[in-house]
Amino acid sequence: MSTNLISSYKKLMEKTKDIIVFASSEAIVHWDMETMMPPKAISLRSQQLSLLSRLEHQMSTSPEIGKLIQEITHSKDYDKLDAIQKRNVYLIKKHYDEQTKLPEELVAETAKQQAITIDTWKKAKAAKNYNMFKPELEKLLELRKKAAEILMEVKETATPYDALIDIFEPKMTAKEITRVFNELREGLVSILKKCEKAPNQPDTSILQRKIPIDIQRKIAVALSEAVGYDVTSKTAGGRIDETEHPFTTGYYDDVRITTHYFEEMFASSIFSVLHEAGHAMYEQNLNPEWMYQPVGNACSSGFHESQSRMIENIVGRSREFWTYFLPKLKELAGKTLADIALDKFVHAINQVKPSKIRVEADEVTYGLHIIVRFNIERDLFANKCTVKELPEIWNQRYKDYLGVKIENDSEGVMQDTHWASGYFGYFPSYALGNIYSGQILEVMNRDLPNWKTQLTKGNFKETKQWLIKNVHAHGNLFDPADLIKKITGKELTVKPYLSYLNEKYSKLYGF
């Protein structure tokens, strides 16, 4: 390999490291906005984020990066680069090509509007007033539509919406998602009907017992430690804070999660902590040798969700996990939960019942919440509906898909932070993550037949190590479709996930 090629590649990776470190700093500023920032600071924060986005865009579109990419890809020795180096160059070039097409003003204006829209969303949600939120959402949507139109050309996608999906799930299309989601919906509705008709229904009143929030904070720490997310030791790389909407942010050695506590709904924080801990564990266990390289990032949002749903549901709602953890929960909660029996508790936390709120949804109906959002997003970017019409469309879809009546827009169209954040194209990742998790579970069951038995003893290490080796360690070396095939030997398929649900809930409900 020529010294020129080695030198150019090294310079390119140095510049990429600077961008990655800068972006990780930007993420902490976002985290602060959601957790610690005083209310009066929003105007200043929107300007700070606008400037940071502008600077990151300037770094990402530096002519020197373009020159280095050109030197590397046109070198006669290019084929002598290994697979990791070629993937790095491919990912940097993809990002560079996209970012150079996006005007700096659009990037900065979008970042500023995101901060304003999120702040307005919080106030509108608290006031149950969609009209407060609507004007800011309209502005943000128009900015994202402008970006989508531009990105559609450079990404060579069929539609603007496909260009946004590609940000979160590379090379996935709305057409393919529609096909997969139609099959998913049919399977979920079938299982839902069986659960509703089954004779063995859970008693969920035990989940409404009041647990003081200070006790719930201790439970959250114990849960995170149980699944290997360290928030207490002197070498901890995590922490748990409180926000309106739970999320995870960070990079390798500093990955933070948030949750929301409700005194009369203690299970809510339990499963949000497990969900976010799954995200954090993925970030913290990416290949350390690839830190500061594009291959050292997560594969996709869908794969991220596969890991969070794996910890939240496949592990966290299993009888085996609670065989181990219920005594600890009782110890922390004191007399309030002292009389709860294991099987009744496990059935209660696995209740299947159509509901209004996505983050509180059970495993079976959760996918229906996502399908509603995906269909609406697809129509928004095809100009088949407007921001003004969203509440009416949302409420009708919830009636059609889940049979529930939305009473106000805070429990309806304003329940999630994603659209306020401008994350159009993200929602499909949640359901794709569930599907990936079903396929990954099928392989894990074959490789680690006793992983559930180990859970009953509080041993999560073997399971975690398997996930690190088979999922986390691959980072962003492959596109999602290629990674799922590498892990499982199969293309994306809904069947394993539906089989997992059917087997689990037939035991719980007796159908």
Secondary structure as the mmCIF struct_conf table of DSSP 4:
data_model
#
loop_
_struct_conf.conf_type_id
_struct_conf.id
_struct_conf.beg_label_comp_id
_struct_conf.beg_label_asym_id
_struct_conf.beg_label_seq_id
_struct_conf.end_label_comp_id
_struct_conf.end_label_asym_id
_struct_conf.end_label_seq_id
HELX_RH_AL_P HELX_RH_AL_P1 THR A 3 THR A 35
TURN_TY1_P TURN_TY1_P1 MET A 36 MET A 36
HELX_RH_3T_P HELX_RH_3T_P1 PRO A 39 ALA A 41
HELX_RH_AL_P HELX_RH_AL_P2 ILE A 42 SER A 60
TURN_TY1_P TURN_TY1_P2 THR A 61 THR A 61
HELX_RH_AL_P HELX_RH_AL_P3 PRO A 63 THR A 73
TURN_TY1_P TURN_TY1_P3 HIS A 74 HIS A 74
TURN_TY1_P TURN_TY1_P4 LYS A 76 ASP A 77
HELX_RH_3T_P HELX_RH_3T_P2 TYR A 78 LYS A 80
BEND BEND1 LEU A 81 LEU A 81
HELX_RH_AL_P HELX_RH_AL_P4 ALA A 83 LYS A 101
BEND BEND2 LEU A 102 LEU A 102
HELX_RH_AL_P HELX_RH_AL_P5 GLU A 104 ALA A 127
TURN_TY1_P TURN_TY1_P5 LYS A 128 LYS A 128
HELX_RH_AL_P HELX_RH_AL_P6 TYR A 130 LYS A 155
TURN_TY1_P TURN_TY1_P6 GLU A 156 GLU A 156
BEND BEND3 ALA A 158 THR A 159
HELX_RH_AL_P HELX_RH_AL_P7 PRO A 160 PHE A 168
BEND BEND4 GLU A 169 GLU A 169
TURN_TY1_P TURN_TY1_P7 PRO A 170 LYS A 171
HELX_RH_AL_P HELX_RH_AL_P8 ALA A 174 LYS A 197
BEND BEND5 PRO A 199 PRO A 199
HELX_RH_3T_P HELX_RH_3T_P3 SER A 205 GLN A 208
BEND BEND6 ARG A 209 ARG A 209
HELX_RH_AL_P HELX_RH_AL_P9 ILE A 213 ALA A 226
TURN_TY1_P TURN_TY1_P8 VAL A 227 GLY A 228
BEND BEND7 VAL A 231 SER A 233
TURN_TY1_P TURN_TY1_P9 LYS A 234 THR A 235
STRN STRN1 ILE A 240 GLU A 242
BEND BEND8 GLU A 244 HIS A 245
STRN STRN2 THR A 248 TYR A 251
TURN_TY1_P TURN_TY1_P10 TYR A 252 ASP A 253
STRN STRN3 ASP A 254 THR A 259
TURN_TY1_P TURN_TY1_P11 GLU A 263 GLU A 264
HELX_RH_AL_P HELX_RH_AL_P10 PHE A 266 GLN A 284
TURN_TY1_P TURN_TY1_P12 ASN A 285 ASN A 285
BEND BEND9 LEU A 286 LEU A 286
HELX_RH_3T_P HELX_RH_3T_P4 PRO A 288 TRP A 290
TURN_TY1_P TURN_TY1_P13 MET A 291 TYR A 292
BEND BEND10 GLN A 293 GLN A 293
HELX_RH_3T_P HELX_RH_3T_P5 PRO A 294 GLY A 296
BEND BEND11 ASN A 297 ASN A 297
BEND BEND12 CYS A 299 CYS A 299
HELX_RH_AL_P HELX_RH_AL_P11 SER A 301 ARG A 309
HELX_RH_PI_P HELX_RH_PI_P1 MET A 310 VAL A 315
TURN_TY1_P TURN_TY1_P14 GLY A 316 ARG A 317
BEND BEND13 SER A 318 SER A 318
HELX_RH_AL_P HELX_RH_AL_P12 ARG A 319 ALA A 333
HELX_RH_3T_P HELX_RH_3T_P6 GLY A 334 LEU A 337
TURN_TY1_P TURN_TY1_P15 ALA A 338 ASP A 339
HELX_RH_AL_P HELX_RH_AL_P13 LEU A 342 ILE A 349
TURN_TY1_P TURN_TY1_P16 ASN A 350 ASN A 350
BEND BEND14 LYS A 356 LYS A 356
HELX_RH_3T_P HELX_RH_3T_P7 ARG A 358 GLU A 360
HELX_RH_AL_P HELX_RH_AL_P14 GLU A 363 PHE A 381
TURN_TY1_P TURN_TY1_P17 ALA A 382 ASN A 383
BEND BEND15 LYS A 384 CYS A 385
TURN_TY1_P TURN_TY1_P18 VAL A 387 GLU A 389
HELX_RH_AL_P HELX_RH_AL_P15 LEU A 390 LEU A 402
BEND BEND16 ASN A 408 ASN A 408
TURN_TY1_P TURN_TY1_P19 ASP A 409 MET A 414
BEND BEND17 GLN A 415 GLN A 415
BEND BEND18 THR A 417 THR A 417
TURN_TY1_P TURN_TY1_P20 HIS A 418 GLY A 422
TURN_TY1_P TURN_TY1_P21 PHE A 424 GLY A 425
TURN_TY1_P TURN_TY1_P22 PHE A 427 PHE A 427
HELX_RH_AL_P HELX_RH_AL_P16 PRO A 428 ASP A 447
TURN_TY1_P TURN_TY1_P23 PRO A 449 ASN A 450
HELX_RH_AL_P HELX_RH_AL_P17 TRP A 451 THR A 456
TURN_TY1_P TURN_TY1_P24 LYS A 457 GLY A 458
HELX_RH_AL_P HELX_RH_AL_P18 LYS A 461 ASN A 470
TURN_TY1_P TURN_TY1_P25 VAL A 471 VAL A 471
HELX_RH_3T_P HELX_RH_3T_P8 HIS A 472 HIS A 474
TURN_TY1_P TURN_TY1_P26 GLY A 475 ASN A 476
BEND BEND19 LEU A 477 PHE A 478
HELX_RH_AL_P HELX_RH_AL_P19 PRO A 480 THR A 488
BEND BEND20 GLY A 489 LYS A 490
BEND BEND21 LEU A 492 LEU A 492
BEND BEND22 VAL A 494 VAL A 494
HELX_RH_AL_P HELX_RH_AL_P20 LYS A 495 TYR A 509
TURN_TY1_P TURN_TY1_P27 GLY A 510 GLY A 510
#
